[in-house]
Amino acid sequence: MTNIKQTGTQDWPPIPEELQSICLDSDDDQYSRFQSNYFQVGHPALIFVAKTEAHVSEVIMYVAQLQRLAKDAVPFSIKSGGHGLTKQSINQNGVILDLSQMNRVTVLDAEKGIFETQCGAVWGDVAAKIGQSGLILSSGDFGDTGVGGLATAGGIGLLVRKQGLTIDRIISATVITGDGNRHVVSEEHEPDLFWALRGGSSQIGVVTNFVFQADAVPQTAQGVSVPIMYQKISYDLKDLWQFLRHWQQWLANCDYDLSSLLMITKQEGGNPLAATATNVWIGESTDKMKTLLRASKNLEQVVEYEWQQMSYADLVKAPHLDNKGDQDAYVKNVLVDQLDAEIVLKLAKLIALDSVMGLEVRAIDGAINMRAINFNAWAHRQAKFFIAVWCDPTMSDDLNQQFKALHLENLGVYGAYSSDISQAETKRVWPSETGRRLHQIAKQYDPNQIFNQSRRI
Ligand SMILES: Cc1cc2nc3c(=O)[nH]c(=O)nc-3n(C[C@H](O)[C@H](O)[C@H](O)COP(=O)(O)OP(=O)(O)OC[C@H]3O[C@@H](n4cnc5c(N)ncnc54)[C@H](O)[C@@H]3O)c2cc1C
């Protein structure tokens, strides 16, 4: 980042001096480190690798000018951890604002469970840092997923039944809006903006810092900090509906200390489907917990089984893999308030498609349902199950077509877990009143639609 950059392409305005030191183009050695996200390789004209909020603000103002002056539309992507399933955090021929270097995590008040994190941190590192103070927060279950994308969209993590969405635990945030202005927002200060950035994604602005309320978990007598009981159990499925029925009956006996997610995949020979359950219980192991976890062995024929007490931070440890754009996939999801035989029949048809790699089913009843319907810009408080289908990205039309049968009965869609960026899907993410309110707020804070690489209502 040493050469003086004149412009990105011919008709673009000169790059301001303040941004010279953080600007990369394809001639820079460092360009390849920042050009891709998890799924795809980008070829932007310029990448700005921000280190401060002032940089973020300057970049936004530069891009605003650029979008006014350039002949053609200039895509502007916001990238934190680069794991966004919409894949819009990179682009071709536009500008990427990379926030990965703004990754500080600080415990502000361990006793009250309050910590702050910059948007470029990854969730595995957040868990490790706050774990040192005995704190835990449900977030992404893969340690390399970024704070910025997840904490502006939702956050369905391994402790979701107990703690709810990650965004439900934000108590204040700093956002730079489309005019380059910095706002520190909370329930008391600019509550509309605070409401919108918790679920509204980047159509409102770039959120640089989040303050969270976590929970404290006492360490075990053996000294395991932030203990959880982790159970992984694989089943051979004779019948998908019978299995999911048994799983739901089992869950109904478990209180919200236990969260459960299923990954259902195809298998060769024998029964066509297999399932792996990841069950996580927060806290020291108890007799009640052991009885519940043992009962999960009775849901179907068990193929593999393990459980162990461990620290939450170890479970979601970040591998810090470089984003090389080589993990492409296409994902669709639905949020439903019940999982009955009719829906499961449709799921069975979906998973039989050649294009489909696997089906994820997560129980999300509990804390999510206890918040007011308009608590933040997450529109689906009644949802009790989250169902996602991963498919071959070259066959996404096939999945979109077959998925129509499911949309008839679903409550909505979790935006950050869907690769479908159509307007119809966006309306399913933010339907009715949530959509109207979000639209008004986005119009106020980004009237010129600078943030054009984002789901936008
Ligand atoms: C392997 C894998 C596992 C996952 N597991 C989970 C899971 O368990 N639970 C879950 O809820 N989700 C999960 N996800 C989905 C993922 O959390 C979301 O897609 C999230 O958006 C990723 O955030 P990011 O910062 O890594 O993404 P990025 O690609 O950097 O950003 C995604 C989008 O978010 C917006 N954005 C990014 N940073 C900011 C910011 N600072 N301010 C405003 N907007 C911003 C932009 O619109 C951007 O296009 C998973 C994804 C993958 C690939």
The ligand as an ORCA input file, in Angstrom:
! r2SCAN-3c Opt
* xyz 0 1
  C     -19.416    -21.921      7.157
  C     -20.488    -20.966      7.612
  C     -21.120    -21.173      8.831
  C     -22.114    -20.288      9.257
  N     -22.731    -20.513     10.455
  C     -23.680    -19.656     10.891
  C     -24.331    -19.859     12.141
  O     -24.058    -20.802     12.863
  N     -25.289    -18.974     12.508
  C     -25.618    -17.896     11.737
  O     -26.474    -17.111     12.139
  N     -25.026    -17.686     10.554
  C     -24.078    -18.542     10.121
  N     -23.497    -18.340      8.893
  C     -23.958    -17.215      8.077
  C     -23.100    -15.996      8.382
  O     -23.002    -15.772      9.740
  C     -23.689    -14.767      7.775
  O     -23.822    -14.951      6.414
  C     -22.912    -13.491      8.102
  O     -23.416    -12.451      7.300
  C     -21.423    -13.596      7.884
  O     -20.793    -12.451      8.387
  P     -19.362    -12.016      7.842
  O     -18.980    -10.751      8.494
  O     -18.428    -13.172      7.945
  O     -19.714    -11.831      6.320
  P     -19.309    -10.793      5.187
  O     -19.296    -11.612      3.942
  O     -18.115    -10.025      5.531
  O     -20.554     -9.833      5.163
  C     -21.824    -10.284      4.738
  C     -22.717     -9.085      4.503
  O     -22.983     -8.454      5.757
  C     -22.977     -7.048      5.616
  N     -21.927     -6.524      6.507
  C     -20.704     -7.051      6.740
  N     -20.046     -6.321      7.642
  C     -20.860     -5.304      7.991
  C     -20.732     -4.212      8.890
  N     -19.636     -4.033      9.620
  N     -21.760     -3.337      8.989
  C     -22.886     -3.506      8.254
  N     -23.067     -4.543      7.406
  C     -22.062     -5.430      7.270
  C     -22.721     -6.758      4.146
  O     -23.960     -6.566      3.501
  C     -22.082     -8.014      3.636
  O     -22.357     -8.263      2.272
  C     -22.494    -19.194      8.440
  C     -21.856    -18.992      7.212
  C     -20.861    -19.867      6.806
  C     -20.197    -19.641      5.493
*
